[in-house]
């Protein structure tokens, strides 16, 4: 889906290191940081992280962004609980492998 919407392989390959990659805009980094902290357990969205997305998106966009991230987290946890495995629909597709974990956004933005 990402490719269909114009996301390049270079950007997909840089995803794991988005904080330091020139492939991403400041807005994209803010969204990815927000998604990262929403995915952590327990969820802790630092004020600075939320402020960064709040500065770029209106209320309706924030609701849509937050619900999309929450929905993907829900699906991943639901599938994991039931042992749902991939069914091969994306076999052969590029899937960026995680690299050494960057510091959490909450660690990068001291309060």
OpenMM code with the backbone's topology and positions (N, CA, C; nanometers):
from openmm import Vec3, app, unit

residues = "UNK UNK UNK UNK UNK UNK UNK UNK UNK UNK UNK UNK UNK UNK UNK UNK UNK UNK UNK UNK UNK UNK UNK UNK UNK UNK UNK UNK UNK UNK UNK UNK UNK UNK UNK UNK UNK UNK UNK UNK UNK UNK UNK UNK UNK UNK UNK UNK UNK UNK UNK UNK UNK UNK UNK UNK UNK UNK UNK UNK UNK UNK UNK UNK UNK UNK UNK UNK UNK UNK UNK UNK UNK UNK UNK UNK UNK UNK UNK UNK UNK UNK UNK UNK UNK UNK UNK UNK UNK UNK UNK UNK UNK UNK UNK UNK UNK UNK UNK UNK UNK UNK UNK UNK UNK UNK UNK UNK UNK UNK UNK".split()
positions = [
    Vec3(0.0820, -0.1190, 0.0000),
    Vec3(0.0000, 0.0000, 0.0000),
    Vec3(0.0864, 0.1254, 0.0000),
    Vec3(0.1961, 0.1192, 0.0731),
    Vec3(0.2829, 0.2371, 0.0795),
    Vec3(0.3345, 0.2745, -0.0584),
    Vec3(0.3769, 0.1758, -0.1342),
    Vec3(0.4288, 0.2039, -0.2682),
    Vec3(0.3201, 0.2638, -0.3566),
    Vec3(0.1981, 0.2135, -0.3428),
    Vec3(0.0869, 0.2660, -0.4225),
    Vec3(0.0595, 0.4121, -0.3890),
    Vec3(0.0963, 0.4537, -0.2705),
    Vec3(0.0747, 0.5922, -0.2282),
    Vec3(0.2014, 0.6765, -0.2443),
    Vec3(0.3021, 0.6207, -0.3135),
    Vec3(0.4194, 0.6977, -0.3476),
    Vec3(0.5362, 0.6912, -0.2501),
    Vec3(0.5327, 0.5984, -0.1543),
    Vec3(0.6454, 0.5853, -0.0610),
    Vec3(0.7560, 0.5062, -0.1303),
    Vec3(0.8727, 0.5630, -0.1353),
    Vec3(0.9844, 0.4999, -0.2057),
    Vec3(1.0473, 0.3876, -0.1231),
    Vec3(1.1197, 0.2992, -0.1917),
    Vec3(1.1960, 0.1952, -0.1221),
    Vec3(1.2998, 0.2582, -0.0296),
    Vec3(1.3595, 0.3697, -0.0727),
    Vec3(1.4583, 0.4376, 0.0120),
    Vec3(1.3965, 0.4778, 0.1452),
    Vec3(1.2751, 0.5285, 0.1405),
    Vec3(1.2087, 0.5708, 0.2633),
    Vec3(1.1736, 0.4481, 0.3481),
    Vec3(1.1270, 0.3413, 0.2861),
    Vec3(1.0954, 0.2187, 0.3606),
    Vec3(1.2213, 0.1623, 0.4268),
    Vec3(1.3324, 0.1645, 0.3543),
    Vec3(1.4577, 0.1141, 0.4101),
    Vec3(1.5076, 0.2009, 0.5251),
    Vec3(1.4749, 0.3291, 0.5232),
    Vec3(1.5207, 0.4216, 0.6267),
    Vec3(1.4270, 0.4261, 0.7476),
    Vec3(1.3150, 0.3578, 0.7402),
    Vec3(1.2133, 0.3673, 0.8442),
    Vec3(1.2639, 0.3335, 0.9835),
    Vec3(1.3443, 0.2312, 0.9948),
    Vec3(1.3926, 0.1894, 1.1272),
    Vec3(1.4814, 0.2954, 1.1927),
    Vec3(1.5391, 0.3823, 1.1126),
    Vec3(1.6261, 0.4877, 1.1655),
    Vec3(1.5700, 0.6256, 1.1293),
    Vec3(1.4374, 0.6381, 1.1345),
    Vec3(1.3711, 0.7607, 1.0891),
    Vec3(1.4184, 0.8865, 1.1615),
    Vec3(1.4568, 0.8750, 1.2881),
    Vec3(1.4969, 0.9936, 1.3651),
    Vec3(1.6137, 1.0678, 1.3013),
    Vec3(1.7023, 0.9950, 1.2351),
    Vec3(1.8233, 1.0556, 1.1818),
    Vec3(1.8299, 1.0522, 1.0297),
    Vec3(1.7234, 1.0054, 0.9666),
    Vec3(1.7250, 0.9919, 0.8217),
    Vec3(1.6751, 1.1188, 0.7524),
    Vec3(1.7501, 1.1655, 0.6532),
    Vec3(1.7049, 1.2813, 0.5757),
    Vec3(1.5873, 1.2467, 0.4829),
    Vec3(1.5498, 1.1190, 0.4762),
    Vec3(1.4392, 1.0779, 0.3901),
    Vec3(1.3042, 1.1269, 0.4429),
    Vec3(1.2995, 1.1641, 0.5710),
    Vec3(1.1730, 1.2022, 0.6334),
    Vec3(1.1691, 1.3508, 0.6657),
    Vec3(1.0504, 1.4069, 0.6504),
    Vec3(1.0293, 1.5467, 0.6874),
    Vec3(1.0133, 1.5561, 0.8393),
    Vec3(1.0175, 1.6762, 0.8907),
    Vec3(0.9951, 1.6952, 1.0339),
    Vec3(0.8564, 1.6467, 1.0740),
    Vec3(0.7574, 1.6711, 0.9896),
    Vec3(0.6203, 1.6264, 1.0191),
    Vec3(0.6134, 1.4736, 1.0232),
    Vec3(0.6787, 1.4080, 0.9279),
    Vec3(0.6789, 1.2612, 0.9276),
    Vec3(0.7490, 1.2059, 1.0513),
    Vec3(0.8593, 1.2666, 1.0895),
    Vec3(0.9289, 1.2227, 1.2112),
    Vec3(0.8402, 1.2413, 1.3341),
    Vec3(0.7658, 1.3500, 1.3403),
    Vec3(0.6755, 1.3740, 1.4535),
    Vec3(0.5680, 1.2657, 1.4600),
    Vec3(0.5134, 1.2284, 1.3450),
    Vec3(0.4110, 1.1235, 1.3403),
    Vec3(0.4704, 0.9890, 1.3803),
    Vec3(0.5869, 0.9563, 1.3295),
    Vec3(0.6502, 0.8282, 1.3626),
    Vec3(0.6868, 0.8217, 1.5107),
    Vec3(0.7335, 0.9323, 1.5652),
    Vec3(0.7634, 0.9389, 1.7089),
    Vec3(0.6361, 0.9151, 1.7905),
    Vec3(0.5275, 0.9779, 1.7493),
    Vec3(0.3976, 0.9627, 1.8141),
    Vec3(0.3520, 0.8164, 1.8075),
    Vec3(0.3641, 0.7554, 1.6901),
    Vec3(0.3270, 0.6143, 1.6758),
    Vec3(0.4129, 0.5260, 1.7653),
    Vec3(0.5409, 0.5560, 1.7737),
    Vec3(0.6303, 0.4778, 1.8597),
    Vec3(0.5859, 0.4813, 2.0053),
    Vec3(0.5585, 0.6007, 2.0578),
    Vec3(0.5224, 0.6081, 2.1995),
    Vec3(0.3838, 0.5507, 2.2252),
    Vec3(0.2952, 0.5583, 2.1254),
    Vec3(0.1626, 0.4967, 2.1417),
    Vec3(0.1710, 0.3445, 2.1400),
    Vec3(0.2777, 0.2910, 2.0835),
    Vec3(0.2948, 0.1467, 2.0736),
    Vec3(0.3658, 0.0889, 2.1949),
    Vec3(0.4377, 0.1724, 2.2677),
    Vec3(0.5059, 0.1255, 2.3887),
    Vec3(0.4063, 0.0745, 2.4922),
    Vec3(0.4532, -0.0150, 2.5757),
    Vec3(0.3743, -0.0632, 2.6886),
    Vec3(0.4531, -0.0376, 2.8146),
    Vec3(0.3995, 0.0360, 2.9092),
    Vec3(0.2694, 0.1038, 2.9014),
    Vec3(0.2794, 0.2264, 2.8115),
    Vec3(0.1638, 0.2702, 2.7628),
    Vec3(0.1600, 0.3870, 2.6755),
    Vec3(0.1897, 0.5114, 2.7583),
    Vec3(0.2849, 0.5889, 2.7102),
    Vec3(0.3192, 0.7151, 2.7744),
    Vec3(0.3526, 0.8134, 2.6634),
    Vec3(0.2611, 0.9051, 2.6376),
    Vec3(0.2831, 1.0042, 2.5330),
    Vec3(0.3297, 1.1333, 2.5999),
    Vec3(0.4589, 1.1608, 2.5937),
    Vec3(0.5105, 1.2837, 2.6550),
    Vec3(0.4476, 1.4081, 2.5912),
    Vec3(0.4343, 1.5110, 2.6710),
    Vec3(0.3753, 1.6365, 2.6229),
    Vec3(0.4474, 1.6881, 2.4987),
    Vec3(0.5791, 1.6778, 2.4962),
    Vec3(0.6565, 1.7292, 2.3820),
    Vec3(0.6246, 1.6531, 2.2536),
    Vec3(0.6026, 1.5230, 2.2643),
    Vec3(0.5699, 1.4426, 2.1463),
    Vec3(0.4318, 1.4809, 2.0944),
    Vec3(0.3356, 1.4929, 2.1855),
    Vec3(0.2005, 1.5312, 2.1434),
    Vec3(0.2004, 1.6734, 2.0872),
    Vec3(0.2736, 1.7627, 2.1494),
    Vec3(0.2798, 1.9010, 2.1018),
    Vec3(0.3341, 1.9075, 1.9589),
    Vec3(0.4272, 1.8206, 1.9265),
    Vec3(0.4856, 1.8207, 1.7912),
    Vec3(0.3830, 1.7825, 1.6853),
    Vec3(0.2964, 1.6854, 1.7144),
    Vec3(0.1916, 1.6518, 1.6163),
    Vec3(0.0788, 1.7540, 1.6222),
    Vec3(0.0506, 1.8048, 1.7416),
    Vec3(-0.0553, 1.9052, 1.7587),
    Vec3(-0.0240, 2.0303, 1.6786),
    Vec3(0.1023, 2.0644, 1.6683),
    Vec3(0.1430, 2.1839, 1.5943),
    Vec3(0.1248, 2.1686, 1.4434),
    Vec3(0.1133, 2.0440, 1.3966),
    Vec3(0.1088, 2.0188, 1.2526),
    Vec3(-0.0286, 1.9766, 1.2008),
    Vec3(-0.1172, 1.9336, 1.2902),
    Vec3(-0.2453, 1.8787, 1.2474),
    Vec3(-0.3606, 1.9419, 1.3239),
    Vec3(-0.4760, 1.9530, 1.2566),
    Vec3(-0.5936, 2.0061, 1.3245),
    Vec3(-0.6620, 1.8950, 1.4048),
    Vec3(-0.7692, 1.9285, 1.4745),
    Vec3(-0.8358, 1.8318, 1.5623),
    Vec3(-0.8815, 1.7062, 1.4878),
    Vec3(-0.9462, 1.7254, 1.3738),
    Vec3(-0.9962, 1.6103, 1.2977),
    Vec3(-0.8807, 1.5214, 1.2518),
    Vec3(-0.7725, 1.5811, 1.2063),
    Vec3(-0.6564, 1.5037, 1.1622),
    Vec3(-0.5931, 1.4291, 1.2791),
    Vec3(-0.5860, 1.4925, 1.3953),
    Vec3(-0.5300, 1.4259, 1.5139),
    Vec3(-0.6141, 1.3067, 1.5556),
    Vec3(-0.7458, 1.3216, 1.5498),
    Vec3(-0.8340, 1.2098, 1.5838),
    Vec3(-0.8124, 1.0952, 1.4853),
    Vec3(-0.8043, 1.1264, 1.3563),
    Vec3(-0.7828, 1.0223, 1.2554),
    Vec3(-0.6464, 0.9549, 1.2732),
    Vec3(-0.5431, 1.0336, 1.2945),
    Vec3(-0.4088, 0.9792, 1.3142),
    Vec3(-0.4037, 0.8896, 1.4374),
    Vec3(-0.4558, 0.9386, 1.5473),
    Vec3(-0.4521, 0.8632, 1.6728),
    Vec3(-0.5342, 0.7357, 1.6621),
    Vec3(-0.6498, 0.7428, 1.5980),
    Vec3(-0.7322, 0.6223, 1.5852),
    Vec3(-0.6665, 0.5202, 1.4929),
    Vec3(-0.5991, 0.5658, 1.3877),
    Vec3(-0.5305, 0.4721, 1.2973),
    Vec3(-0.4172, 0.4000, 1.3704),
    Vec3(-0.3402, 0.4743, 1.4490),
    Vec3(-0.2311, 0.4124, 1.5246),
    Vec3(-0.2880, 0.3151, 1.6281),
    Vec3(-0.3906, 0.3589, 1.7004),
    Vec3(-0.4527, 0.2735, 1.8022),
    Vec3(-0.5124, 0.1482, 1.7398),
    Vec3(-0.5754, 0.1619, 1.6238),
    Vec3(-0.6365, 0.0465, 1.5562),
    Vec3(-0.5300, -0.0554, 1.5164),
    Vec3(-0.4184, -0.0109, 1.4637),
    Vec3(-0.3118, -0.1042, 1.4251),
    Vec3(-0.2528, -0.1728, 1.5478),
    Vec3(-0.2404, -0.1005, 1.6578),
    Vec3(-0.1942, -0.1628, 1.7820),
    Vec3(-0.2953, -0.2669, 1.8302),
    Vec3(-0.4224, -0.2335, 1.8238),
    Vec3(-0.5282, -0.3277, 1.8624),
    Vec3(-0.5192, -0.4546, 1.7775),
    Vec3(-0.5113, -0.4372, 1.6461),
    Vec3(-0.5057, -0.5534, 1.5563),
    Vec3(-0.3843, -0.6407, 1.5850),
    Vec3(-0.2695, -0.5780, 1.6063),
    Vec3(-0.1478, -0.6547, 1.6320),
    Vec3(-0.1604, -0.7341, 1.7621),
    Vec3(-0.2136, -0.6720, 1.8653),
    Vec3(-0.2275, -0.7404, 1.9947),
    Vec3(-0.3345, -0.8485, 1.9890),
    Vec3(-0.4434, -0.8211, 1.9208),
    Vec3(-0.5502, -0.9198, 1.9044),
    Vec3(-0.4967, -1.0428, 1.8311),
    Vec3(-0.4309, -1.0182, 1.7176),
    Vec3(-0.3756, -1.1287, 1.6391),
    Vec3(-0.2738, -1.2082, 1.7199),
    Vec3(-0.1893, -1.1386, 1.7926),
    Vec3(-0.0874, -1.2061, 1.8734),
    Vec3(-0.1528, -1.2950, 1.9798),
    Vec3(-0.2554, -1.2437, 2.0448),
    Vec3(-0.3233, -1.3205, 2.1495),
    Vec3(-0.3828, -1.4499, 2.0955),
    Vec3(-0.4306, -1.4467, 1.9716),
    Vec3(-0.4909, -1.5654, 1.9119),
    Vec3(-0.3940, -1.6445, 1.8255),
    Vec3(-0.2691, -1.6032, 1.8223),
    Vec3(-0.1697, -1.6756, 1.7435),
    Vec3(-0.1909, -1.6639, 1.5942),
    Vec3(-0.2540, -1.5561, 1.5506),
    Vec3(-0.2783, -1.5356, 1.4081),
    Vec3(-0.1454, -1.5038, 1.3403),
    Vec3(-0.1152, -1.5813, 1.2391),
    Vec3(0.0101, -1.5651, 1.1654),
    Vec3(-0.0177, -1.5036, 1.0289),
    Vec3(0.0855, -1.4512, 0.9678),
    Vec3(0.0735, -1.3982, 0.8318),
    Vec3(0.0288, -1.5090, 0.7378),
    Vec3(-0.0485, -1.4717, 0.6380),
    Vec3(-0.1003, -1.5702, 0.5431),
    Vec3(-0.0340, -1.5624, 0.4075),
    Vec3(0.0777, -1.4914, 0.3994),
    Vec3(0.1552, -1.4908, 0.2760),
    Vec3(0.1125, -1.3891, 0.1728),
    Vec3(0.0220, -1.2985, 0.2078),
    Vec3(-0.0236, -1.2006, 0.1099),
    Vec3(0.0863, -1.1043, 0.0679),
    Vec3(0.1858, -1.0865, 0.1516),
    Vec3(0.2926, -0.9939, 0.1176),
    Vec3(0.4252, -1.0638, 0.0928),
    Vec3(0.4199, -1.1938, 0.0663),
    Vec3(0.5435, -1.2663, 0.0372),
    Vec3(0.6188, -1.1984, -0.0766),
    Vec3(0.7466, -1.1802, -0.0561),
    Vec3(0.8304, -1.1171, -0.1570),
    Vec3(0.8294, -0.9656, -0.1498),
    Vec3(0.7445, -0.9101, -0.0660),
    Vec3(0.7397, -0.7647, -0.0530),
    Vec3(0.8481, -0.7181, 0.0428),
    Vec3(0.8855, -0.5958, 0.0293),
    Vec3(0.9869, -0.5389, 0.1165),
    Vec3(0.9277, -0.5145, 0.2544),
    Vec3(0.9976, -0.5584, 0.3533),
    Vec3(0.9556, -0.5340, 0.4910),
    Vec3(1.0796, -0.4926, 0.5677),
    Vec3(1.0863, -0.3659, 0.6086),
    Vec3(1.2080, -0.3221, 0.6770),
    Vec3(1.2283, -0.3964, 0.8085),
    Vec3(1.3453, -0.4516, 0.8239),
    Vec3(1.3780, -0.5206, 0.9492),
    Vec3(1.4206, -0.4182, 1.0520),
    Vec3(1.3782, -0.4371, 1.1753),
    Vec3(1.4190, -0.3411, 1.2774),
    Vec3(1.5698, -0.3457, 1.3004),
    Vec3(1.6239, -0.2328, 1.3349),
    Vec3(1.7643, -0.2240, 1.3728),
    Vec3(1.7686, -0.1986, 1.5221),
    Vec3(1.8865, -0.1795, 1.5738),
    Vec3(1.8981, -0.1509, 1.7165),
    Vec3(1.8028, -0.0379, 1.7516),
    Vec3(1.7306, -0.0562, 1.8590),
    Vec3(1.6263, 0.0372, 1.8970),
    Vec3(1.6835, 0.1737, 1.9325),
    Vec3(1.6249, 0.2776, 1.8719),
    Vec3(1.6584, 0.4151, 1.9057),
    Vec3(1.6013, 0.4443, 2.0440),
    Vec3(1.6525, 0.5435, 2.1117),
    Vec3(1.5923, 0.5802, 2.2404),
    Vec3(1.4455, 0.6169, 2.2205),
    Vec3(1.3631, 0.5852, 2.3189),
    Vec3(1.2225, 0.6229, 2.3136),
    Vec3(1.2133, 0.7738, 2.3022),
    Vec3(1.1049, 0.8197, 2.2388),
    Vec3(1.0863, 0.9637, 2.2253),
    Vec3(1.0835, 1.0308, 2.3614),
    Vec3(1.0312, 0.9620, 2.4603),
    Vec3(1.0266, 1.0203, 2.5952),
    Vec3(1.1669, 1.0371, 2.6530),
    Vec3(1.2613, 0.9572, 2.6060),
    Vec3(1.3995, 0.9703, 2.6495),
    Vec3(1.4706, 1.0812, 2.5737),
    Vec3(1.4239, 1.1071, 2.4507),
    Vec3(1.4873, 1.2063, 2.3662),
    Vec3(1.4398, 1.3485, 2.3989),
    Vec3(1.3282, 1.3595, 2.4683),
    Vec3(1.2720, 1.4910, 2.5009),
    Vec3(1.2592, 1.5029, 2.6512),
    Vec3(1.3641, 1.5439, 2.7195),
    Vec3(1.3556, 1.5565, 2.8647),
    Vec3(1.2455, 1.6530, 2.9041),
    Vec3(1.1790, 1.6207, 3.0115),
    Vec3(1.0681, 1.7052, 3.0597),
    Vec3(1.1198, 1.8196, 3.1406),
] * unit.nanometer
topology = app.Topology()
chain = topology.addChain("A")
for resn in residues:
    res = topology.addResidue(resn, chain)
    for name in ("N", "CA", "C"):
        topology.addAtom(name, app.Element.getBySymbol(name[0]), res)
